[in-house]
Amino acid sequence: MKYIAVALLGLTAALVNPSHAQSAPQMDLPRVKLSAGMHLIDAQMAATQDQRSIGLMFRREMPQSEGMLFAFEQASVQCFWMKNTLLPLTAAFVSNDGTIVNLADMKPQTTDSHCSKEPVRYVLEMNKDWFDKRGIRAGFKLGGQPFETK
């Protein structure tokens, strides 16, 4: 009986402290190939609420040609913060057709809000300055399956 009580206590502690449950980066999301002109991007696709809420948290490094594409069911103003995110990132807020609406540089482990200037369905996070180094600005159109009209 004593062992059952200890096991239940441990289970209760794990359920009460959800931050303990997720402290590792999510590395096994589906991937999608995107393009920014001649530049190719290998993006993890965060399509569910749980995947989007974790995002790139806890990642210590990310190759330059990789990123994360957050896909939402419908266009709306999207706001992001960097709590538990260890990498400096740039977020591209992207419309249905792949056009970048605006970009936001984001500092690691901050809770400042970075929002789209208008409703968007996608947000692409890349290493900070990735877009700037390639001359990619608001109005630039990204390519790839998520942005193709059906």
N, C-alpha and C positions, 0 to 999 in steps of 0.2 A: 504494500500500500504506500509505503514511504517513497518508493521509486516512481509510482504513478503520480504522486503529488509533485515531485521534483520535475517530472516530464511535463506535466500540465503547467507548472510555473514557467518553465522555459518556453513553451509554446505561447503562453499568454504574453510574455515579454516580447517575443518576436512579432506578435500581432499588434501589440500596442506601439511598438517602435518601428514604423514602416521605413524610416530612413535606413535602418540596418538591413532591411530586405534588399534594397537596391543601392549598392555602392560600387558596382563594377560597370564599366561601359558596355553598352549593347553593341555587339560586333556582328551579329548574325542576321541582320535585317536584309530583306531582298534588295538587290542592286539594280540600278537603271543607268544606262549610258546616256549622257547629255553632251551637247556641244555648245561652245561659245565661239562662233566663228571657226577658226582652225584648231581651237583648244578643246580637247576631250576631257570630260569629267566622269568619273566613276562615283556615282552617288548612292549612298544607302537611302532607302525610301522609308520614311516614317509616315505610315498611313492610318494608324489607329491612335486613339486618344492616349493610350498607355505609351506607345512608341514615341509620340510627339512630346509627351510630358517629360520623358527622359532625355530625348535628343542626343546631343553629344556630351552629356554630363560624364564626368570621371575619365574622359579620354585624355591621355598625357601627350599624345602626338597623333598627327594625321598627315599622310603623304600629300604633297602639293596638288596632285591631280584628283584627290578624293574630296567628297563633301557629303552633306546630308540634305535631301530634298524632303521637306515637310509638305504633305498633300492633305488638303482639307476638302470636306464634302461639298462645300459651297463657298463662293467668294464672300469675304468679310474683312474688316480691318483686323489685321493680325499684329499682335504685340509679343515681343520676345524679351527674355532677360537671361542672365548668365549665372544664376545660382548653381553652384557645384560644377560649373564648366571651367576647365583648367586652361583651355586654349583661347588666345585672342582670335576672334572670328569676324567676318563680314557677312551680314545677312543681305541677300538680294530678295526683295519682295516682288513676286512674279505673277503676272496676270494669266488668265486661262490660255492665251495663245503663246506664252513664253516671253512676253515683253517685260523687261525689268522696269518696275514702277519707281522704286527708289532703293538705295543701298544704305546700310547702317553699320559702322564699325562698332564692335562691342568688346568691352574689356572683361577679362576673366573674373569670375566670382563676384559679380556685382548684381544688384537687383534693379538697376536702371531699366526703364521700359524703352524698347526700340520698336516703333510701330510703322506699319505701311501707311503711305499717304492717301491710299484709297483701297477699296476692297480688293483682295487678291485670293487666289486658290492655292498658291504655292509660296514657300520660302526656301531658298537655297542657301545653306550656310557653307562657307569655304574658309580656309585659313585667312586671317586678316591680310589685307592688301593684295590678295589673289586677283581680284577684279581690277584694282587700280593699276597693278603692274602690267596688265594686258590691255589697258585702255578701255575697259568695259564700264559703261556708265548707264544711267537711267535712259530708257528708250531702246537699248540694245535688245535684240531678240535671241533667246536661247532656243536650241533645237533639241529634239528628243521625243520619244513616244508620249510622255504625259501631255505635251503641248500640241500634239497633232489633232486636227479637227476630225470628228467622226461623222 
